[in-house]
Amino acid sequence: MTYPTEADLEVLKKLGLSSPDVTTTTKKDEE
Amino acid sequence: MAIYLDNNVGLKIATIDLSQYITSITLTQTFDEVETTAMGATAHQFSKGLESSTLAVDFLNDFAAASVCTTLQAAYGTSVTAVLIPVKGTAVSATNPLYTVSILVNNLTPVGSGGPADYATSSLSFTCTSTVAYATTGTF
């Protein structure tokens, strides 16, 4: 799944943070 | 890594690291069992249905900026990303995998629980709204 999502970024915006403290990564399910 | 002491689990919600406020955390992976029993069967038959995992976390409440209460309040009513690692500070690997999942933040206890002699805490259980992604590479 792609991370961070739009919802994650919206939370950061509400918190007054401009960018997440992680780099954007893509992880795949290993089902 | 062999067995490990459960005192350094990492948790990020919406990219905010809340690890230092966790006193207990459990990610329960499960999926629905859909009955597929048909004529001729001598026992119930089940097949895998939709994934239905949950994330239960006990937090120490803190209203500081970008802390537990403010982060969860900002996420309240939405599905945000939770990232978990068994041993924070240790590289992601096959023996320290990374779990990533969307959780619906649909319950909060911002005032917390506890009595006069206790620190305020929140015991929350979030329903997962995605499959749990398991990765052996990447960063927390």
Backbone of each chain as nested JSON, in Angstrom:
{
  "chains": [
    {"id": "A", "residues": [
      {"number": 1, "name": "MET", "atoms": {"N": [0.82, -1.192, 0.0], "CA": [0.0, 0.0, 0.0], "C": [0.86, 1.25, 0.0]}},
      {"number": 2, "name": "THR", "atoms": {"N": [0.379, 2.266, -0.615], "CA": [1.124, 3.51, -0.701], "C": [0.957, 4.309, 0.593]}},
      {"number": 3, "name": "TYR", "atoms": {"N": [2.046, 4.831, 1.072], "CA": [2.069, 5.507, 2.363], "C": [3.013, 6.681, 2.299]}},
      {"number": 4, "name": "PRO", "atoms": {"N": [2.682, 7.859, 2.755], "CA": [1.438, 8.251, 3.424], "C": [0.297, 8.494, 2.434]}},
      {"number": 5, "name": "THR", "atoms": {"N": [-0.909, 8.382, 2.928], "CA": [-2.1, 8.579, 2.106], "C": [-2.563, 10.035, 2.187]}},
      {"number": 6, "name": "GLU", "atoms": {"N": [-3.573, 10.335, 1.384], "CA": [-4.148, 11.688, 1.445], "C": [-4.679, 11.977, 2.852]}},
      {"number": 7, "name": "ALA", "atoms": {"N": [-5.288, 10.975, 3.479], "CA": [-5.817, 11.153, 4.835], "C": [-4.699, 11.424, 5.832]}},
      {"number": 8, "name": "ASP", "atoms": {"N": [-3.572, 10.745, 5.65], "CA": [-2.42, 10.991, 6.525], "C": [-1.949, 12.434, 6.392]}},
      {"number": 9, "name": "LEU", "atoms": {"N": [-1.858, 12.888, 5.162], "CA": [-1.391, 14.253, 4.912], "C": [-2.373, 15.279, 5.458]}},
      {"number": 10, "name": "GLU", "atoms": {"N": [-3.661, 14.935, 5.426], "CA": [-4.675, 15.836, 5.977], "C": [-4.505, 15.972, 7.489]}},
      {"number": 11, "name": "VAL", "atoms": {"N": [-4.162, 14.863, 8.15], "CA": [-3.907, 14.898, 9.593], "C": [-2.713, 15.807, 9.886]}},
      {"number": 12, "name": "LEU", "atoms": {"N": [-1.661, 15.642, 9.098], "CA": [-0.473, 16.485, 9.296], "C": [-0.812, 17.956, 9.114]}},
      {"number": 13, "name": "LYS", "atoms": {"N": [-1.67, 18.223, 8.134], "CA": [-2.079, 19.604, 7.876], "C": [-2.812, 20.172, 9.082]}},
      {"number": 14, "name": "LYS", "atoms": {"N": [-3.697, 19.355, 9.675], "CA": [-4.438, 19.798, 10.862], "C": [-3.504, 20.045, 12.041]}},
      {"number": 15, "name": "LEU", "atoms": {"N": [-2.422, 19.278, 12.081], "CA": [-1.467, 19.415, 13.176], "C": [-0.466, 20.543, 12.929]}},
      {"number": 16, "name": "GLY", "atoms": {"N": [-0.574, 21.14, 11.758], "CA": [0.333, 22.229, 11.44], "C": [1.704, 21.759, 11.011]}},
      {"number": 17, "name": "LEU", "atoms": {"N": [1.781, 20.506, 10.588], "CA": [3.057, 19.963, 10.117], "C": [3.025, 19.912, 8.598]}},
      {"number": 18, "name": "SER", "atoms": {"N": [4.073, 20.384, 8.001], "CA": [4.061, 20.476, 6.54], "C": [4.449, 19.186, 5.849]}},
      {"number": 19, "name": "SER", "atoms": {"N": [5.256, 18.38, 6.505], "CA": [5.697, 17.155, 5.833], "C": [5.837, 16.027, 6.851]}},
      {"number": 20, "name": "PRO", "atoms": {"N": [5.622, 14.816, 6.425], "CA": [5.757, 13.677, 7.339], "C": [7.205, 13.446, 7.713]}},
      {"number": 21, "name": "ASP", "atoms": {"N": [7.415, 12.733, 8.817], "CA": [8.775, 12.453, 9.249], "C": [9.28, 11.127, 8.679]}},
      {"number": 22, "name": "VAL", "atoms": {"N": [8.662, 10.709, 7.592], "CA": [9.145, 9.531, 6.875], "C": [9.145, 9.867, 5.391]}},
      {"number": 23, "name": "THR", "atoms": {"N": [9.907, 9.113, 4.645], "CA": [9.863, 9.274, 3.198], "C": [8.757, 8.398, 2.644]}},
      {"number": 24, "name": "THR", "atoms": {"N": [8.203, 8.81, 1.53], "CA": [7.131, 8.036, 0.916], "C": [7.678, 6.717, 0.403]}},
      {"number": 25, "name": "THR", "atoms": {"N": [7.032, 5.667, 0.802], "CA": [7.456, 4.341, 0.35], "C": [6.247, 3.567, -0.131]}},
      {"number": 26, "name": "THR", "atoms": {"N": [6.508, 2.576, -0.896], "CA": [5.446, 1.69, -1.361], "C": [5.765, 0.285, -0.907]}},
      {"number": 27, "name": "LYS", "atoms": {"N": [4.805, -0.306, -0.221], "CA": [4.996, -1.661, 0.271], "C": [3.948, -2.553, -0.365]}},
      {"number": 28, "name": "LYS", "atoms": {"N": [4.326, -3.728, -0.7], "CA": [3.398, -4.652, -1.343], "C": [2.919, -5.712, -0.366]}},
      {"number": 29, "name": "ASP", "atoms": {"N": [1.668, -6.053, -0.499], "CA": [1.148, -7.175, 0.271], "C": [1.873, -8.436, -0.162]}},
      {"number": 30, "name": "GLU", "atoms": {"N": [2.096, -9.3, 0.776], "CA": [2.745, -10.569, 0.452], "C": [1.798, -11.712, 0.733]}},
      {"number": 31, "name": "GLU", "atoms": {"N": [0.568, -11.542, 0.301], "CA": [-0.417, -12.61, 0.532], "C": [-0.119, -13.782, -0.376]}}
    ]},
    {"id": "B", "residues": [
      {"number": 1, "name": "MET", "atoms": {"N": [17.363, -12.359, 14.844], "CA": [16.674, -12.058, 16.101], "C": [15.91, -13.284, 16.566]}},
      {"number": 2, "name": "ALA", "atoms": {"N": [16.034, -13.55, 17.791], "CA": [15.303, -14.68, 18.366], "C": [14.085, -14.136, 19.111]}},
      {"number": 3, "name": "ILE", "atoms": {"N": [13.771, -14.724, 20.211], "CA": [12.691, -14.16, 21.012], "C": [13.132, -12.779, 21.465]}},
      {"number": 4, "name": "TYR", "atoms": {"N": [12.173, -11.932, 21.775], "CA": [12.552, -10.569, 22.104], "C": [11.653, -10.01, 23.186]}},
      {"number": 5, "name": "LEU", "atoms": {"N": [12.223, -9.079, 23.915], "CA": [11.472, -8.395, 24.959], "C": [10.513, -7.407, 24.283]}},
      {"number": 6, "name": "ASP", "atoms": {"N": [9.279, -7.394, 24.726], "CA": [8.238, -6.595, 24.067], "C": [8.201, -5.165, 24.614]}},
      {"number": 7, "name": "ASN", "atoms": {"N": [9.372, -4.54, 24.673], "CA": [9.43, -3.201, 25.292], "C": [9.861, -2.11, 24.329]}},
      {"number": 8, "name": "ASN", "atoms": {"N": [9.849, -2.427, 23.018], "CA": [10.314, -1.414, 22.072], "C": [9.544, -1.478, 20.76]}},
      {"number": 9, "name": "VAL", "atoms": {"N": [8.261, -1.772, 20.844], "CA": [7.427, -1.809, 19.638], "C": [7.272, -0.384, 19.113]}},
      {"number": 10, "name": "GLY", "atoms": {"N": [7.344, -0.24, 17.814], "CA": [7.167, 1.072, 17.199], "C": [5.803, 1.196, 16.558]}},
      {"number": 11, "name": "LEU", "atoms": {"N": [5.177, 2.364, 16.721], "CA": [3.883, 2.628, 16.08], "C": [3.866, 4.054, 15.561]}},
      {"number": 12, "name": "LYS", "atoms": {"N": [3.517, 4.181, 14.299], "CA": [3.256, 5.493, 13.718], "C": [1.821, 5.516, 13.238]}},
      {"number": 13, "name": "ILE", "atoms": {"N": [1.127, 6.586, 13.541], "CA": [-0.219, 6.798, 13.019], "C": [-0.187, 8.083, 12.211]}},
      {"number": 14, "name": "ALA", "atoms": {"N": [-0.573, 7.965, 10.958], "CA": [-0.537, 9.111, 10.031], "C": [0.858, 9.734, 10.022]}},
      {"number": 15, "name": "THR", "atoms": {"N": [1.851, 8.902, 10.049], "CA": [3.287, 9.256, 10.023], "C": [3.82, 9.822, 11.338]}},
      {"number": 16, "name": "ILE", "atoms": {"N": [2.951, 10.007, 12.332], "CA": [3.408, 10.533, 13.619], "C": [3.836, 9.377, 14.52]}},
      {"number": 17, "name": "ASP", "atoms": {"N": [5.036, 9.443, 15.02], "CA": [5.562, 8.386, 15.877], "C": [4.994, 8.538, 17.296]}},
      {"number": 18, "name": "LEU", "atoms": {"N": [4.14, 7.589, 17.678], "CA": [3.5, 7.634, 19.002], "C": [4.047, 6.548, 19.931]}},
      {"number": 19, "name": "SER", "atoms": {"N": [5.148, 5.951, 19.555], "CA": [5.685, 4.799, 20.284], "C": [5.898, 5.061, 21.771]}},
      {"number": 20, "name": "GLN", "atoms": {"N": [6.379, 6.25, 22.084], "CA": [6.741, 6.532, 23.476], "C": [5.532, 6.635, 24.4]}},
      {"number": 21, "name": "TYR", "atoms": {"N": [4.318, 6.638, 23.817], "CA": [3.111, 6.748, 24.637], "C": [2.355, 5.424, 24.756]}},
      {"number": 22, "name": "ILE", "atoms": {"N": [2.879, 4.379, 24.145], "CA": [2.182, 3.085, 24.141], "C": [2.563, 2.27, 25.369]}},
      {"number": 23, "name": "THR", "atoms": {"N": [1.555, 1.722, 26.018], "CA": [1.843, 0.806, 27.117], "C": [1.483, -0.632, 26.749]}},
      {"number": 24, "name": "SER", "atoms": {"N": [0.696, -0.787, 25.693], "CA": [0.344, -2.117, 25.21], "C": [-0.167, -1.995, 23.791]}},
      {"number": 25, "name": "ILE", "atoms": {"N": [0.191, -2.967, 22.952], "CA": [-0.281, -2.912, 21.561], "C": [-0.441, -4.333, 21.027]}},
      {"number": 26, "name": "THR", "atoms": {"N": [-1.557, -4.546, 20.31], "CA": [-1.818, -5.86, 19.719], "C": [-2.432, -5.683, 18.342]}},
      {"number": 27, "name": "LEU", "atoms": {"N": [-1.766, -6.211, 17.342], "CA": [-2.337, -6.249, 15.992], "C": [-2.848, -7.665, 15.769]}},
      {"number": 28, "name": "THR", "atoms": {"N": [-4.137, -7.791, 15.57], "CA": [-4.732, -9.11, 15.371], "C": [-5.149, -9.251, 13.916]}},
      {"number": 29, "name": "GLN", "atoms": {"N": [-4.452, -10.133, 13.21], "CA": [-4.785, -10.372, 11.816], "C": [-5.802, -11.495, 11.721]}},
      {"number": 30, "name": "THR", "atoms": {"N": [-6.889, -11.22, 11.037], "CA": [-7.915, -12.243, 10.87], "C": [-8.689, -11.975, 9.588]}},
      {"number": 31, "name": "PHE", "atoms": {"N": [-9.364, -12.976, 9.103], "CA": [-10.252, -12.796, 7.962], "C": [-11.518, -13.596, 8.199]}},
      {"number": 32, "name": "ASP", "atoms": {"N": [-12.552, -13.194, 7.512], "CA": [-13.833, -13.88, 7.662], "C": [-13.728, -15.316, 7.163]}},
      {"number": 33, "name": "GLU", "atoms": {"N": [-14.456, -16.173, 7.84], "CA": [-14.605, -17.55, 7.366], "C": [-15.984, -17.641, 6.72]}},
      {"number": 34, "name": "VAL", "atoms": {"N": [-15.995, -17.82, 5.422], "CA": [-17.261, -17.871, 4.698], "C": [-17.638, -19.334, 4.475]}},
      {"number": 35, "name": "GLU", "atoms": {"N": [-18.815, -19.682, 4.945], "CA": [-19.214, -21.084, 4.844], "C": [-19.513, -21.466, 3.403]}},
      {"number": 36, "name": "THR", "atoms": {"N": [-18.943, -22.566, 2.983], "CA": [-19.136, -23.068, 1.623], "C": [-19.579, -24.527, 1.648]}},
      {"number": 37, "name": "THR", "atoms": {"N": [-20.215, -24.885, 2.752], "CA": [-20.666, -26.269, 2.884], "C": [-21.727, -26.591, 1.821]}},
      {"number": 38, "name": "ALA", "atoms": {"N": [-21.543, -27.684, 1.137], "CA": [-22.485, -28.079, 0.083], "C": [-22.967, -29.497, 0.332]}},
      {"number": 39, "name": "MET", "atoms": {"N": [-23.952, -29.909, -0.436], "CA": [-24.502, -31.253, -0.305], "C": [-23.4, -32.302, -0.439]}},
      {"number": 40, "name": "GLY", "atoms": {"N": [-23.477, -33.308, 0.387], "CA": [-22.474, -34.358, 0.368], "C": [-21.391, -34.162, 1.398]}},
      {"number": 41, "name": "ALA", "atoms": {"N": [-21.327, -32.948, 1.972], "CA": [-20.294, -32.674, 2.973], "C": [-20.617, -33.408, 4.268]}},
      {"number": 42, "name": "THR", "atoms": {"N": [-19.602, -33.839, 4.955], "CA": [-19.776, -34.475, 6.258], "C": [-19.235, -33.591, 7.376]}},
      {"number": 43, "name": "ALA", "atoms": {"N": [-18.748, -32.434, 7.01], "CA": [-18.291, -31.446, 7.984], "C": [-18.449, -30.072, 7.354]}},
      {"number": 44, "name": "HIS", "atoms": {"N": [-18.531, -29.038, 8.199], "CA": [-18.645, -27.688, 7.662], "C": [-17.39, -27.346, 6.862]}},
      {"number": 45, "name": "GLN", "atoms": {"N": [-17.605, -26.67, 5.768], "CA": [-16.495, -26.224, 4.933], "C": [-16.469, -24.695, 4.94]}},
      {"number": 46, "name": "PHE", "atoms": {"N": [-15.284, -24.135, 5.044], "CA": [-15.14, -22.682, 5.064], "C": [-14.054, -22.243, 4.087]}},
      {"number": 47, "name": "SER", "atoms": {"N": [-14.248, -21.065, 3.527], "CA": [-13.239, -20.469, 2.663], "C": [-12.892, -19.085, 3.196]}},
      {"number": 48, "name": "LYS", "atoms": {"N": [-11.749, -18.614, 2.769], "CA": [-11.298, -17.294, 3.209], "C": [-12.201, -16.207, 2.638]}},
      {"number": 49, "name": "GLY", "atoms": {"N": [-12.646, -15.317, 3.52], "CA": [-13.443, -14.174, 3.085], "C": [-12.639, -12.898, 3.146]}},
      {"number": 50, "name": "LEU", "atoms": {"N": [-13.275, -11.836, 3.54], "CA": [-12.592, -10.548, 3.604], "C": [-11.758, -10.434, 4.871]}},
      {"number": 51, "name": "GLU", "atoms": {"N": [-10.648, -9.731, 4.749], "CA": [-9.801, -9.528, 5.912], "C": [-10.504, -8.583, 6.89]}},
      {"number": 52, "name": "SER", "atoms": {"N": [-10.346, -8.858, 8.16], "CA": [-11.057, -8.108, 9.192], "C": [-10.181, -7.989, 10.437]}},
      {"number": 53, "name": "SER", "atoms": {"N": [-9.062, -7.299, 10.282], "CA": [-8.091, -7.217, 11.367], "C": [-8.411, -6.051, 12.307]}},
      {"number": 54, "name": "THR", "atoms": {"N": [-7.79, -6.076, 13.46], "CA": [-7.976, -5.003, 14.434], "C": [-6.628, -4.622, 15.057]}},
      {"number": 55, "name": "LEU", "atoms": {"N": [-6.546, -3.382, 15.468], "CA": [-5.361, -2.885, 16.16], "C": [-5.801, -2.321, 17.499]}},
      {"number": 56, "name": "ALA", "atoms": {"N": [-5.357, -2.933, 18.574], "CA": [-5.703, -2.481, 19.926], "C": [-4.469, -1.835, 20.549]}},
      {"number": 57, "name": "VAL", "atoms": {"N": [-4.652, -0.63, 21.06], "CA": [-3.53, 0.109, 21.635], "C": [-3.943, 0.771, 22.942]}},
      {"number": 58, "name": "ASP", "atoms": {"N": [-3.094, 0.664, 23.932], "CA": [-3.269, 1.417, 25.17], "C": [-2.265, 2.565, 25.158]}},
      {"number": 59, "name": "PHE", "atoms": {"N": [-2.785, 3.779, 25.299], "CA": [-1.943, 4.965, 25.247], "C": [-1.903, 5.675, 26.596]}},
      {"number": 60, "name": "LEU", "atoms": {"N": [-0.797, 6.354, 26.849], "CA": [-0.742, 7.363, 27.901], "C": [-1.18, 8.663, 27.239]}},
      {"number": 61, "name": "ASN", "atoms": {"N": [-2.179, 9.302, 27.765], "CA": [-2.707, 10.52, 27.136], "C": [-1.716, 11.679, 27.242]}},
      {"number": 62, "name": "ASP", "atoms": {"N": [-1.637, 12.438, 26.168], "CA": [-0.801, 13.639, 26.136], "C": [-1.386, 14.576, 25.095]}},
      {"number": 63, "name": "PHE", "atoms": {"N": [-1.638, 15.82, 25.492], "CA": [-2.244, 16.791, 24.585], "C": [-1.209, 17.701, 23.924]}},
      {"number": 64, "name": "ALA", "atoms": {"N": [0.05, 17.388, 24.068], "CA": [1.087, 18.211, 23.425], "C": [0.925, 18.162, 21.911]}},
      {"number": 65, "name": "ALA", "atoms": {"N": [1.507, 19.13, 21.238], "CA": [1.402, 19.201, 19.782], "C": [1.956, 17.929, 19.145]}},
      {"number": 66, "name": "ALA", "atoms": {"N": [1.22, 17.422, 18.158], "CA": [1.621, 16.212, 17.431], "C": [1.878, 15.045, 18.37]}},
      {"number": 67, "name": "SER", "atoms": {"N": [1.112, 14.979, 19.443], "CA": [1.223, 13.856, 20.365], "C": [-0.028, 12.978, 20.223]}},
      {"number": 68, "name": "VAL", "atoms": {"N": [-0.266, 12.146, 21.216], "CA": [-1.342, 11.16, 21.118], "C": [-2.699, 11.798, 20.863]}},
      {"number": 69, "name": "CYS", "atoms": {"N": [-3.123, 12.638, 21.772], "CA": [-4.496, 13.161, 21.711], "C": [-4.722, 14.053, 20.5]}},
      {"number": 70, "name": "THR", "atoms": {"N": [-3.761, 14.903, 20.196], "CA": [-3.923, 15.808, 19.063], "C": [-3.91, 15.04, 17.741]}},
      {"number": 71, "name": "THR", "atoms": {"N": [-3.055, 14.056, 17.649], "CA": [-2.994, 13.263, 16.41], "C": [-4.27, 12.473, 16.199]}},
      {"number": 72, "name": "LEU", "atoms": {"N": [-4.728, 11.804, 17.243], "CA": [-5.944, 10.999, 17.108], "C": [-7.162, 11.884, 16.87]}},
      {"number": 73, "name": "GLN", "atoms": {"N": [-7.194, 13.065, 17.499], "CA": [-8.321, 13.972, 17.266], "C": [-8.333, 14.441, 15.814]}},
      {"number": 74, "name": "ALA", "atoms": {"N": [-7.156, 14.713, 15.269], "CA": [-7.074, 15.149, 13.87], "C": [-7.487, 14.015, 12.929]}},
      {"number": 75, "name": "ALA", "atoms": {"N": [-7.258, 12.801, 13.353], "CA": [-7.584, 11.644, 12.504], "C": [-8.983, 11.111, 12.748]}},
      {"number": 76, "name": "TYR", "atoms": {"N": [-9.642, 11.642, 13.749], "CA": [-10.958, 11.103, 14.148], "C": [-11.948, 11.127, 12.988]}},
      {"number": 77, "name": "GLY", "atoms": {"N": [-12.538, 9.975, 12.733], "CA": [-13.533, 9.868, 11.663], "C": [-12.944, 9.551, 10.303]}},
      {"number": 78, "name": "THR", "atoms": {"N": [-11.649, 9.322, 10.248], "CA": [-11.022, 9.01, 8.957], "C": [-10.2, 7.727, 9.07]}},
      {"number": 79, "name": "SER", "atoms": {"N": [-9.847, 7.205, 7.917], "CA": [-8.954, 6.047, 7.873], "C": [-7.546, 6.533, 7.58]}},
      {"number": 80, "name": "VAL", "atoms": {"N": [-6.658, 6.304, 8.513], "CA": [-5.273, 6.738, 8.354], "C": [-4.349, 5.526, 8.453]}},
      {"number": 81, "name": "THR", "atoms": {"N": [-3.108, 5.759, 8.125], "CA": [-2.153, 4.652, 8.073], "C": [-1.495, 4.411, 9.426]}},
      {"number": 82, "name": "ALA", "atoms": {"N": [-1.448, 3.158, 9.812], "CA": [-0.696, 2.752, 10.999], "C": [0.469, 1.876, 10.537]}},
      {"number": 83, "name": "VAL", "atoms": {"N": [1.643, 2.175, 11.055], "CA": [2.837, 1.394, 10.729], "C": [3.405, 0.85, 12.03]}},
      {"number": 84, "name": "LEU", "atoms": {"N": [3.655, -0.441, 12.056], "CA": [4.146, -1.091, 13.268], "C": [5.42, -1.86, 12.972]}},
      {"number": 85, "name": "ILE", "atoms": {"N": [6.299, -1.871, 13.963], "CA": [7.507, -2.676, 13.869], "C": [7.757, -3.3, 15.246]}},
      {"number": 86, "name": "PRO", "atoms": {"N": [8.127, -4.576, 15.287], "CA": [8.315, -5.24, 16.584], "C": [9.398, -4.61, 17.444]}},
      {"number": 87, "name": "VAL", "atoms": {"N": [10.52, -4.252, 16.81], "CA": [11.621, -3.652, 17.576], "C": [12.054, -2.369, 16.881]}},
      {"number": 88, "name": "LYS", "atoms": {"N": [11.618, -1.27, 17.421], "CA": [11.972, 0.034, 16.862], "C": [13.463, 0.285, 17.045]}},
      {"number": 89, "name": "GLY", "atoms": {"N": [14.066, 0.907, 16.034], "CA": [15.492, 1.199, 16.114], "C": [16.35, 0.118, 15.516]}},
      {"number": 90, "name": "THR", "atoms": {"N": [15.719, -0.997, 15.171], "CA": [16.411, -2.089, 14.495], "C": [15.913, -2.149, 13.061]}},
      {"number": 91, "name": "ALA", "atoms": {"N": [16.816, -2.413, 12.129], "CA": [16.46, -2.384, 10.711], "C": [15.347, -3.37, 10.385]}},
      {"number": 92, "name": "VAL", "atoms": {"N": [14.532, -2.986, 9.426], "CA": [13.476, -3.878, 8.942], "C": [14.125, -5.056, 8.24]}},
      {"number": 93, "name": "SER", "atoms": {"N": [13.674, -6.243, 8.573], "CA": [14.239, -7.448, 7.966], "C": [13.237, -8.579, 8.142]}},
      {"number": 94, "name": "ALA", "atoms": {"N": [13.614, -9.751, 7.701], "CA": [12.736, -10.912, 7.856], "C": [12.501, -11.238, 9.328]}},
      {"number": 95, "name": "THR", "atoms": {"N": [13.431, -10.842, 10.176], "CA": [13.279, -11.104, 11.602], "C": [12.773, -9.883, 12.372]}},
      {"number": 96, "name": "ASN", "atoms": {"N": [12.515, -8.818, 11.666], "CA": [11.936, -7.611, 12.276], "C": [11.06, -6.926, 11.217]}},
      {"number": 97, "name": "PRO", "atoms": {"N": [9.965, -7.59, 10.84], "CA": [9.171, -7.11, 9.703], "C": [8.35, -5.868, 10.027]}},
      {"number": 98, "name": "LEU", "atoms": {"N": [7.952, -5.214, 8.97], "CA": [7.167, -3.989, 9.064], "C": [5.72, -4.301, 8.668]}},
      {"number": 99, "name": "TYR", "atoms": {"N": [4.784, -3.814, 9.449], "CA": [3.369, -4.018, 9.161], "C": [2.729, -2.664, 8.889]}},
      {"number": 100, "name": "THR", "atoms": {"N": [2.021, -2.562, 7.788], "CA": [1.364, -1.313, 7.411], "C": [-0.096, -1.595, 7.118]}},
      {"number": 101, "name": "VAL", "atoms": {"N": [-0.963, -0.78, 7.711], "CA": [-2.4, -1.034, 7.565], "C": [-3.173, 0.267, 7.76]}},
      {"number": 102, "name": "SER", "atoms": {"N": [-4.308, 0.368, 7.113], "CA": [-5.194, 1.51, 7.342], "C": [-6.12, 1.201, 8.503]}},
      {"number": 103, "name": "ILE", "atoms": {"N": [-6.298, 2.167, 9.384], "CA": [-7.208, 1.983, 10.514], "C": [-8.264, 3.079, 10.497]}},
      {"number": 104, "name": "LEU", "atoms": {"N": [-9.47, 2.712, 10.86], "CA": [-10.548, 3.694, 10.989], "C": [-10.552, 4.198, 12.433]}},
      {"number": 105, "name": "VAL", "atoms": {"N": [-10.256, 5.468, 12.597], "CA": [-10.236, 6.059, 13.946], "C": [-11.67, 6.465, 14.286]}},
      {"number": 106, "name": "ASN", "atoms": {"N": [-12.385, 5.541, 14.874], "CA": [-13.812, 5.773, 15.144], "C": [-14.135, 5.769, 16.63]}},
      {"number": 107, "name": "ASN", "atoms": {"N": [-13.095, 5.737, 17.463], "CA": [-13.34, 5.804, 18.909], "C": [-12.155, 6.458, 19.598]}},
      {"number": 108, "name": "LEU", "atoms": {"N": [-12.488, 7.372, 20.491], "CA": [-11.472, 8.081, 21.279], "C": [-11.958, 8.191, 22.715]}},
      {"number": 109, "name": "THR", "atoms": {"N": [-11.044, 8.252, 23.63], "CA": [-11.387, 8.572, 25.024], "C": [-10.438, 9.683, 25.464]}},
      {"number": 110, "name": "PRO", "atoms": {"N": [-10.637, 10.88, 24.913], "CA": [-9.658, 11.957, 25.114], "C": [-9.452, 12.37, 26.563]}},
      {"number": 111, "name": "VAL", "atoms": {"N": [-10.507, 12.31, 27.357], "CA": [-10.341, 12.664, 28.767], "C": [-9.606, 11.539, 29.497]}},
      {"number": 112, "name": "GLY", "atoms": {"N": [-9.681, 10.372, 28.902], "CA": [-8.92, 9.25, 29.439], "C": [-9.607, 8.551, 30.584]}},
      {"number": 113, "name": "SER", "atoms": {"N": [-8.991, 7.506, 31.019], "CA": [-9.499, 6.775, 32.165], "C": [-8.415, 6.729, 33.225]}},
      {"number": 114, "name": "GLY", "atoms": {"N": [-8.836, 6.441, 34.416], "CA": [-7.902, 6.422, 35.523], "C": [-8.48, 7.194, 36.692]}},
      {"number": 115, "name": "GLY", "atoms": {"N": [-7.843, 7.102, 37.801], "CA": [-8.309, 7.78, 39.003], "C": [-7.307, 8.813, 39.454]}},
      {"number": 116, "name": "PRO", "atoms": {"N": [-7.545, 9.377, 40.604], "CA": [-6.666, 10.435, 41.114], "C": [-5.206, 10.012, 41.231]}},
      {"number": 117, "name": "ALA", "atoms": {"N": [-4.975, 8.755, 41.399], "CA": [-3.602, 8.293, 41.58], "C": [-2.97, 7.788, 40.292]}},
      {"number": 118, "name": "ASP", "atoms": {"N": [-3.705, 7.956, 39.176], "CA": [-3.23, 7.386, 37.912], "C": [-2.934, 8.461, 36.885]}},
      {"number": 119, "name": "TYR", "atoms": {"N": [-2.079, 8.12, 35.935], "CA": [-1.954, 8.934, 34.74], "C": [-3.142, 8.612, 33.848]}},
      {"number": 120, "name": "ALA", "atoms": {"N": [-3.632, 9.603, 33.107], "CA": [-4.76, 9.386, 32.209], "C": [-4.318, 8.498, 31.044]}},
      {"number": 121, "name": "THR", "atoms": {"N": [-5.142, 7.53, 30.731], "CA": [-4.815, 6.599, 29.66], "C": [-6.018, 6.422, 28.749]}},
      {"number": 122, "name": "SER", "atoms": {"N": [-5.762, 5.885, 27.561], "CA": [-6.816, 5.538, 26.619], "C": [-6.565, 4.124, 26.131]}},
      {"number": 123, "name": "SER", "atoms": {"N": [-7.594, 3.307, 26.189], "CA": [-7.506, 1.938, 25.687], "C": [-8.411, 1.858, 24.469]}},
      {"number": 124, "name": "LEU", "atoms": {"N": [-7.807, 1.828, 23.287], "CA": [-8.562, 1.96, 22.044], "C": [-8.381, 0.742, 21.154]}},
      {"number": 125, "name": "SER", "atoms": {"N": [-9.425, 0.43, 20.407], "CA": [-9.362, -0.67, 19.435], "C": [-9.857, -0.137, 18.104]}},
      {"number": 126, "name": "PHE", "atoms": {"N": [-8.997, -0.221, 17.094], "CA": [-9.337, 0.31, 15.779], "C": [-9.581, -0.831, 14.796]}},
      {"number": 127, "name": "THR", "atoms": {"N": [-10.613, -0.666, 13.994], "CA": [-10.892, -1.629, 12.935], "C": [-10.008, -1.303, 11.739]}},
      {"number": 128, "name": "CYS", "atoms": {"N": [-9.396, -2.312, 11.185], "CA": [-8.545, -2.107, 10.014], "C": [-9.408, -2.067, 8.759]}},
      {"number": 129, "name": "THR", "atoms": {"N": [-9.108, -1.12, 7.885], "CA": [-9.899, -0.952, 6.664], "C": [-9.103, -1.308, 5.419]}},
      {"number": 130, "name": "SER", "atoms": {"N": [-8.016, -2.02, 5.625], "CA": [-7.239, -2.536, 4.492], "C": [-6.667, -3.869, 4.924]}},
      {"number": 131, "name": "THR", "atoms": {"N": [-6.074, -4.558, 3.983], "CA": [-5.313, -5.739, 4.358], "C": [-4.062, -5.279, 5.096]}},
      {"number": 132, "name": "VAL", "atoms": {"N": [-3.475, -6.166, 5.859], "CA": [-2.244, -5.828, 6.567], "C": [-1.074, -6.139, 5.65]}},
      {"number": 133, "name": "ALA", "atoms": {"N": [-0.343, -5.095, 5.261], "CA": [0.815, -5.283, 4.39], "C": [2.016, -5.678, 5.241]}},
      {"number": 134, "name": "TYR", "atoms": {"N": [2.676, -6.741, 4.846], "CA": [3.825, -7.276, 5.562], "C": [5.048, -7.083, 4.697]}},
      {"number": 135, "name": "ALA", "atoms": {"N": [6.052, -6.422, 5.234], "CA": [7.254, -6.145, 4.428], "C": [8.506, -6.484, 5.22]}},
      {"number": 136, "name": "THR", "atoms": {"N": [9.49, -6.999, 4.532], "CA": [10.755, -7.343, 5.17], "C": [11.876, -6.385, 4.758]}},
      {"number": 137, "name": "THR", "atoms": {"N": [11.486, -5.372, 3.983], "CA": [12.418, -4.318, 3.635], "C": [11.709, -2.977, 3.812]}},
      {"number": 138, "name": "GLY", "atoms": {"N": [12.473, -1.928, 3.824], "CA": [11.883, -0.602, 3.987], "C": [12.363, 0.032, 5.265]}},
      {"number": 139, "name": "THR", "atoms": {"N": [11.704, 1.119, 5.652], "CA": [12.059, 1.82, 6.875], "C": [10.815, 2.088, 7.688]}},
      {"number": 140, "name": "PHE", "atoms": {"N": [10.985, 2.162, 8.99], "CA": [9.859, 2.42, 9.9], "C": [9.427, 3.862, 9.779]}}
    ]}
  ]
}
